[in-house]
Amino acid sequence: MFTGIIEEIGVVKTVQRSGNNSFIRIEAKKILSDIHLGDSIAVNGVCLTVTKADGSIFQADVMNETLNRSSLGKLVAGSTVNLERAMPINGRFGGHIVSGHIDGTGKIINIRNDGIAVWYTIEADNNIMRYTVEKGSIAIDGISLTVAKTGKNNFSVSIIPHTAGQTVLSSKKIGDIVNIESDIIGKYVEKLMNPISRDSIIDMKFLSEGGFL
């Protein structure tokens, strides 16, 4: 589990693709101080497993499902990425619950200055917008952010200078693709609130009476 508080910006050194799978090698400093094989690191919000670590570089495999769901397939040598280690059990919960399992991607459609802050408006599909609420939490490229405004097919966040300086969001341009993870609490609430279908009720009644499916 992560909290969406980015620890440092890493630099992609190598992206090796083979069919629908690939591995990525990333240069970092802070997060590698206590890294071990098998540890989880969120790369632009995507939970990856460390398969190799050598000095200032770690490697992780990226499978087909991850490439389809995220923007990692667009990374090249020299790309910068947000990095966060999995939350330690005695750590501070600075952001919100972030699983590192991306729901999809969005496209930046507007960037505007507002005093010291910068507003980013992101276009997203309904499978993301349905869980996006004003003043709710959302993770963009792994960054824990607060939704400032919602539209029919887009939402906006307002970024303070510290967040911009500590993440790759400040380097994004209109048209760029970002990874999005909706607040997991909303997804669980929806699942629990959905009534069981009539067929499921019949199946459970049949089994409770000793039947076999």
Solvent accessible surface area in square Angstrom, and as a share of the most:
residue,aa,sasa,rsa
1,M,108,0.48
2,F,2,0.01
3,T,8,0.04
4,G,1,0.01
5,I,88,0.44
6,I,22,0.11
7,E,44,0.20
8,E,28,0.13
9,I,64,0.33
10,G,1,0.01
11,V,53,0.31
12,V,1,0.00
13,K,87,0.37
14,T,46,0.27
15,V,33,0.19
16,Q,91,0.40
17,R,109,0.40
18,S,82,0.53
19,G,80,0.77
20,N,96,0.49
21,N,78,0.40
22,S,13,0.09
23,F,59,0.25
24,I,4,0.02
25,R,74,0.27
26,I,0,0.00
27,E,62,0.28
28,A,3,0.03
29,K,168,0.71
30,K,113,0.48
31,I,0,0.00
32,L,25,0.12
33,S,94,0.60
34,D,84,0.44
35,I,25,0.13
36,H,121,0.54
37,L,123,0.61
38,G,49,0.47
39,D,49,0.25
40,S,35,0.22
41,I,0,0.00
42,A,5,0.04
43,V,0,0.00
44,N,5,0.02
45,G,3,0.03
46,V,8,0.05
47,C,42,0.25
48,L,9,0.04
49,T,68,0.39
50,V,2,0.01
51,T,52,0.30
52,K,125,0.53
53,A,48,0.37
54,D,110,0.57
55,G,73,0.70
56,S,50,0.32
57,I,34,0.17
58,F,1,0.01
59,Q,22,0.10
60,A,0,0.00
61,D,85,0.44
62,V,4,0.03
63,M,124,0.55
64,N,56,0.29
65,E,88,0.39
66,T,19,0.11
67,L,38,0.19
68,N,110,0.56
69,R,119,0.43
70,S,11,0.07
71,S,11,0.07
72,L,6,0.03
73,G,29,0.28
74,K,139,0.59
75,L,16,0.08
76,V,90,0.52
77,A,70,0.54
78,G,51,0.49
79,S,25,0.16
80,T,60,0.35
81,V,0,0.00
82,N,1,0.00
83,L,0,0.00
84,E,10,0.05
85,R,54,0.20
86,A,39,0.30
87,M,45,0.20
88,P,79,0.50
89,I,181,0.92
90,N,136,0.69
91,G,28,0.27
92,R,223,0.82
93,F,98,0.41
94,G,54,0.52
95,G,28,0.27
96,H,23,0.10
97,I,61,0.31
98,V,3,0.02
99,S,25,0.16
100,G,3,0.03
101,H,124,0.55
102,I,19,0.10
103,D,26,0.13
104,G,13,0.13
105,T,49,0.29
106,G,5,0.04
107,K,84,0.36
108,I,0,0.00
109,I,64,0.33
110,N,62,0.32
111,I,52,0.26
112,R,115,0.42
113,N,123,0.63
114,D,70,0.36
115,G,77,0.74
116,I,140,0.71
117,A,15,0.12
118,V,33,0.19
119,W,46,0.16
120,Y,8,0.03
121,T,21,0.12
122,I,0,0.00
123,E,62,0.28
124,A,8,0.06
125,D,100,0.52
126,N,108,0.55
127,N,70,0.36
128,I,1,0.01
129,M,21,0.09
130,R,134,0.49
131,Y,45,0.17
132,T,14,0.08
133,V,93,0.53
134,E,99,0.44
135,K,144,0.61
136,G,16,0.16
137,S,38,0.24
138,I,2,0.01
139,A,3,0.02
140,I,0,0.00
141,D,1,0.01
142,G,5,0.05
143,I,6,0.03
144,S,25,0.16
145,L,18,0.09
146,T,77,0.45
147,V,0,0.00
148,A,21,0.17
149,K,124,0.52
150,T,50,0.29
151,G,35,0.34
152,K,197,0.84
153,N,72,0.37
154,N,37,0.19
155,F,1,0.00
156,S,8,0.05
157,V,0,0.00
158,S,45,0.29
159,I,3,0.02
160,I,96,0.49
161,P,72,0.46
162,H,127,0.57
163,T,24,0.14
164,A,19,0.15
165,G,56,0.53
166,Q,89,0.40
167,T,7,0.04
168,V,7,0.04
169,L,0,0.00
170,S,68,0.44
171,S,74,0.47
172,K,41,0.17
173,K,134,0.57
174,I,107,0.54
175,G,39,0.38
176,D,39,0.20
177,I,50,0.25
178,V,0,0.00
179,N,0,0.00
180,I,0,0.00
181,E,4,0.02
182,S,3,0.02
183,D,31,0.16
184,I,37,0.19
185,I,100,0.51
186,G,30,0.28
187,K,52,0.22
188,Y,135,0.51
189,V,79,0.45
190,E,50,0.22
191,K,151,0.64
192,L,148,0.74
193,M,149,0.66
194,N,90,0.46
195,P,124,0.78
196,I,108,0.55
197,S,64,0.41
198,R,179,0.65
199,D,96,0.50
200,S,44,0.28
201,I,93,0.47
202,I,80,0.41
203,D,59,0.31
204,M,100,0.44
205,K,123,0.52
206,F,92,0.38
207,L,90,0.45
208,S,93,0.60
209,E,121,0.54
210,G,53,0.51
211,G,16,0.15
212,F,180,0.75
213,L,147,0.73
